Amino acid sequence: MPGKKHLRGVSAKEQREYEHIKESAEKSGRYGKRAKEVAARTVMKQHRRKGHSKRY
């Protein structure tokens, strides 16, 4: 994925979720400039709830 930010410590599926949430928020205009931050926080919140560690 050239040019795309990869979240550290997440699976490929969670990375796709991040991209989907970010693109959806940017397209709809929600959150303004914070779309990336909101997407990352959402994915990491789900990641922690599943009991996964941030580290590999």
VMD Tcl script that draws the C-alpha trace (Angstrom):
set ca {
  {0.00 0.00 0.00}
  {2.26 2.80 -1.15}
  {1.33 6.21 0.16}
  {-1.02 4.88 2.82}
  {-0.36 5.09 6.53}
  {-0.08 1.72 8.25}
  {-1.22 1.47 11.84}
  {1.40 -0.27 13.95}
  {0.41 -3.53 15.59}
  {-2.83 -4.20 13.73}
  {-3.79 -6.99 11.37}
  {-4.44 -6.58 7.65}
  {-8.19 -6.73 8.31}
  {-7.98 -3.94 10.88}
  {-5.88 -1.92 8.44}
  {-8.62 -2.27 5.82}
  {-11.20 -1.17 8.41}
  {-9.07 1.92 9.13}
  {-8.91 2.81 5.42}
  {-12.66 2.29 5.02}
  {-13.58 4.43 8.04}
  {-11.13 7.17 7.03}
  {-12.30 7.32 3.41}
  {-15.96 7.26 4.44}
  {-15.46 10.11 6.92}
  {-13.50 12.18 4.38}
  {-16.09 11.60 1.66}
  {-19.01 12.60 3.88}
  {-17.13 15.57 5.33}
  {-17.53 14.36 8.90}
  {-14.87 15.27 11.47}
  {-13.16 17.73 9.12}
  {-9.38 17.42 9.34}
  {-9.66 14.82 12.13}
  {-10.88 11.95 9.89}
  {-7.57 10.05 10.15}
  {-7.41 10.46 13.91}
  {-11.00 9.31 14.43}
  {-10.48 6.29 12.16}
  {-7.28 5.29 13.96}
  {-8.84 5.70 17.41}
  {-11.88 3.64 16.37}
  {-9.78 0.76 15.04}
  {-7.44 0.78 18.04}
  {-10.41 0.83 20.43}
  {-11.82 -2.29 18.76}
  {-8.33 -3.82 18.72}
  {-7.99 -3.43 22.49}
  {-11.52 -4.70 23.17}
  {-10.66 -7.92 21.34}
  {-7.78 -8.39 23.78}
  {-5.00 -7.86 21.25}
  {-1.78 -6.20 22.25}
  {-0.45 -3.11 20.47}
  {2.83 -4.96 19.95}
  {3.50 -7.74 17.51}
}
mol new
graphics top color blue
foreach p $ca { graphics top sphere $p radius 0.5 }
foreach p [lrange $ca 0 end-1] q [lrange $ca 1 end] { graphics top cylinder $p $q radius 0.2 }
display resetview
